[in-house]
Amino acid sequence: MMDVERSSLCNCVVNFLLEENYLLTAFELLHELLDDGRDAQAIRLKEFFSDPSHFPPDQISRYSSLRVLDPQSLLEEKEAIEEKLALSDYELRLAQEDIVKLKTELQRKEDLTQDKSSEPSVSNHVNHAPEIHRQKRDAPFSDLGPLKANERKDLNCTVKEYLLIAGYRLTAMTFYEEVTDQNLDVWENSPASVPDALRHYYYQYLSSTSEAAEEKISMIRENDSLKEANESLNHEKLCLMKNKELAEGQINALTKSLEATQKDVKDKENLTQDLKQALENQRKELNDCRAEITSLKMHIEGSSSLQNPVAANLDSTQSEAIESYKEEIKSLQMEIERLKAEKTNISDLVDSSCGDKEAIQTEEKVVEMDDNRTQISHHIEPAEVVDSNTLVMPVQTFDNSTPKPEENLPESSMNPSNSTDGFPDGRNLSQQEEKPLSEDSGLHLNSENLGSEPVPENMGLATIQILADALPKIVPYVLINHREELLPLIMCAIERHPDSSTRDSLTHTLFNLIKRPDEQQRRIIMDACVSLAKNVGEMRTETELLPQCWEQINHTYEERRLLVAQSCGELAEFVRPEIRDSLILSIVQQLIEDPATVVREAAAHNLALLLPLFPLMDKYFKVEELMFQLACDPSGVVVETALKELLPAIINWGNKLDHILRVLLSHILGSAQRCPPLSGVEGSVESHLRVLGEQERWNLDVSLRMLAKLLPFIHQKAIETCPFSSVSESNGTLLSNSILELYAGGHVEWPAFEWVHVDCFSGLLQLACLLPQKEDNLRNRITKFLLAVSECFGDSYLIRIMLPVFLIAIGDDADLTFFPPNIHSRIKGLRPRTAVAERLAILGVLPLLLAGVLGSPGKRQQLADYLRKLLLEGATKESRSTTHNMDIVNAVRFLCTFEEHHGMIFNILWEMVVSSNIEMKISAANILKVIVPYIDAKVASTHVLPALITLGSDQNLNVKYASIDAFGAVAQHFKNDMIVDKIRVQMDAFLEDGSLEATIAVVRSLVVAVPHTTERLGDYLLSKIFQLTNTPVSSTDVMRRRQRANAFCEAIRALDATDLSANSIRDFLLPTIQNLLKDPDALDPAHKEALEIILKERSGGTFEALSKVVGAHLGIASSVTSFFGESGLLGKKEITELPTEPVEALQSAASPAAAEDTRFMRIMRVTDMLRGKGKNPEETHQNQ
């Protein structure tokens, strides 16, 4: 091998020297090859220098007299140099002198050639023959271009290095002198500069192809073009940096301007707040004046309506009182006019500062005055309200026979609920009414007159006051289930009490009526709040109701926080619009972060109720972010509420479906792409698949559910934006063939429709190629979405649009007639280009094509045809690899997760089972194995087992072994006695075959099923292993014996972990272990140790463990275990039934400390053996 390599390298150097016209070096190399006896490598050089076309004989004879090198003398010199290394300097000097002589001779030869005019053609031929030869050799590689300077330098240095390594020193010196335009002593660091370069080039050439070389050359050229592009990009970058600096300067200037503007706005806001405060103060004064005037008016009306016997005597006095009242009223009217003017000025200032047009329009109406009902808005001190003397003097003369004033008052004045002016806003009225008129006037009324003539207004306010004082004391002593009966009283007191602090206290009582209200109680409380908000108006709802509710946002009990969430949605209707999308929205946002699931669910529900009440759209993106946050909540209840209620509400309110879809697709792909790859090997299939965490899997599942929820909106928008609505449809559906034909013309745009098959399908295909095989739940979500798409858009869309997209995505051909020309490139871009991409398409896209596209109800026959083509015709292709077949099997497995396709799949499987193609039968066995988890016992008995029995009787061993694995899968999933019996019969047939491979396959297939199957199958496997281990192994091959022993050991360890009967342990398990221990050469050390522990636990070691437990409870020394151990008396009695020789050998090999069995069942099984057996204390003492 080394000679061949050496010859190849030498030939490479010879070719290079001749092609580059280094004739002196080639001539020197010829002599050195002849000196070394390498005539085979010198043949070409001999032919070249003896060729008359290169060197004519007459020219050679003319130079025959010239001195040439003697090969014999050179050989002697070489031998002398090898023997005497001290003469190396002399050799170098001699070689240099020879080179000078040769150069002189060559120069003379060239001069003589030029002087010979009689032989121009011959000379020309001699001079140009090597060049012609080199051009001929270069012809196949003419497309590579001329050698560059760095390439020639690398090749020259490589040849020089080879000549020195090969020992051709004279040739190397000649070559060094002949290459005059390059310094071969210095070889710069480059990719070509490697030790022993020529050998590396040679190996690289052998391992490459011409196509690879061409590809590399094209890559080099592309690299050059990229460098040029990079330079242009750098220049563009510099320009952009300059533009960026200019933009930053502009931004700084704009920032300063913005700050100044913000400062001005802040100043204006402060001014607005001051004006609002002034307005509020004026409003309070106005309300106080209203209350005072109402009280005065009622007193006036009461006085004017009184009829008594002494009225004639008091006419003058009464007239004076009336006149004084009129004068007082006129002064109050003037004061009202003044307040109106001030209020108008304040309103104008507020409107100009903040543009608030609502605050004054509804709350501050002009009070109209008339003769019958005078309304006055001016604050009057209590001492100035009434002239007590003029008011009380006529009253003192009344007696019991005088009619009561309340009998003559109109009904409207007696009913507090009909008074529009008195109670809600009369905050100072309560202070006035608390003092009897007699005290204010300084006169004394007798008890009869005082009791018989109460003022009606005073009586109503006093009742409200008494109710407000009593309710906080009554509520705690009312049963919780009956407290809602107090709500009408609480509401009445809150609505009509004039004092704000008392109303706040009562409102607090309302919200805290029940400590932890249930759903029904919360409903009652919230209905009361809604009713109260309707009656009291916006301002009081904002200032009294909502603050009391929101104080409980951080309450310990989640029921209270639920009230807060409900108030956000139900009370928002009764507050100003600007409060809804600011304060209330911020409260909802805080509730969304609540740790309680029910609170977050209520927040999502009430946010959906709140959205239609928002006056503007400026908070849309914040709301959309909250929606995605709720959709990715870890609680399924919150997610369901967000998808069912909040998502439609956002779409109907914001009308930004396109933005939601873009964000959703980005979220879906981002969640998967951020996960780590399944493998770190770059370029492998596993490096493209992602390992999904629990959070990422949940987010993807919710995102796909959201996409399915959005499908009706997508379909509706596609229909509404259809540009071909004038086309009449015979079948009543929009997306018929005629519509799709018009769409394919590409004359109009239809983005809402195009998004589905261009953007949405592309994103789902990318996601499918990122999901590993085990992510069936996510793949199932995608499939259901695709089925829903085909149902929404119709069969025409499914056949003309959906199917071509997915066929191209798996690498098949498809008809793009119904696609506009401008999107053809995007659809064709879905086709896999590399082998890795093709396998990813089979893994990820093929299951979706089968179950989600062809699996629609109307395409069952087309699915059957495609699947039959895939399984039957594809299996006959020899080029298809085993990995490719298993990927297709996995796709069919996923299709079997949909029960409606089972019948069609079994029909195709039977065709494969009865086929004569071996690969087709193996594929059928593999499919039967993987679909077992998705069928029931009836299908397994009627379809799977008959097919497996047919395959198990096949003569081909590969088919038989594949069916054995499938039988194991059936045993693993079904405990039906009939199925187990059929499996046992078939396994007996496999074991009768007697081959080692069949035996190992049967044992390993049943071992997998042992933890999941019945006890009968476990006993069957144990008995078969016992029979097999009893049979002597005739094979002398240690590896085959070891494979057999390993399979048996794995089965024994798996069976030991199950509950075996005592008979099975005695008759099969222990003898089997002893049989395996007889062949220690075939046992793995780990298996041997495990078998010894099992044997000790299942035999004598159990007694030792039990004795330790008993001794620990009774306080007996632990050394008493020797009485029960392997060497103890009882231990010997219990194991006498076993063969003595293996047990003794095991006892000698085992460690003194027996493994302690902690299994309760094993301890209980030996209790019967301890009964009636005495313990010898002396023997115990000796053992200690």
Secondary structure, DSSP 8 states (H G I E B T S, - for coil): -HHHHHHHHHHHHHHHHHHTT-HHHHHHHHHHHHHTT-HHHHHHHHHHHH-TTTS-HHHHHHTTTS----HHHHHHHHHHHHH-GGGHHHHHHHHHHHHHHHHHHHHHHHHHHHH-TT-HHHHHHHHHHHHHHHHHHHGGGGGG-S--HHHHHHHHHHHHHHHHHHT-HHHHHHHHHH--SS-TT-----TT--TTHHHHHHHHHHT--HHHHHHHHHHHHHHHHHHHHHHHHHHHHHHHHHHHHHHHHHHHHHHHHHHHHHHHHHHHHHHHHHHHHHHHHHHHHHHHHHHHHHHHHHHHHHHHH---TTTTTTHHHHHHHHHHHHHHHHHHHHHHHHHHHHHHHHHHHHHHHH---SHHHHH-------SSS--------GGGS--HHHHHHHHHT--TTS--HHHHS-HHHH-GGG-SSSTTT-TTHHHHHHS-HHHHHT----HHHHHHS--HHHHHHHHHHHHHHHHHHHGGGS-GGGGGGGHHHHHHHHHH-S-HHHHHHHHHHHHTSSSS--HHHHHHHHHHHHHHHHHHHHHHIIIIIHHHHHTTTT-SSHHHHHHHHHHHHHSGGGS-HHHIIIIIHHHHHHHHT-SSHHHHHHHHHHHHHHGGG-S-STTHHHHHHHHHHHHT-S-HHHHHHIIIIIHHHHHHHH--HHHHHHHHHHHHHHHHHTS-BS---TTSSTTTSB---HHHHHHHHHHHHHHHHHHHHHHHHHHHT-TTTTS--SSS-SS-HHHHHHHHT-SS--HHHHHIIIIIHHHHHHHHTTS-TT-HHHHHHHHHHHHHHHHHH-HHHIIIIIHHHHHHHTT-----TTS-GGGHHHHHTTS--SHHHHHHHHHHHHHHIIIIITTSGGGHHHHHHHHHIIIIIHHT-TTS-HHHHHHHHHHHHHHTTSGGGHHHHHHHHHHHHT-S-HHHHHHHHHHHHHHGGGS-HHHIIIIIHHHHHHHHT-S-HHHHHHHHHHHHHHHHH---HHHHHHHHHHHHHHHHT--HHHHHHHHHHHHHHTTTS-HHHHHHHHHHHHHHHHS------HHHHHHHHHHHHHHHHHHHTS---HHHIIIIIHHHHHHHHT-GGGS-HHHHHHHHHHHHHHTTHHHHHHHHHHHHHHT--GGGGGGTSTTSHHHHHHTTTS-HHHHHHHHHHS-SS------HHHHHHTHHHHTT----HHHHHHH-
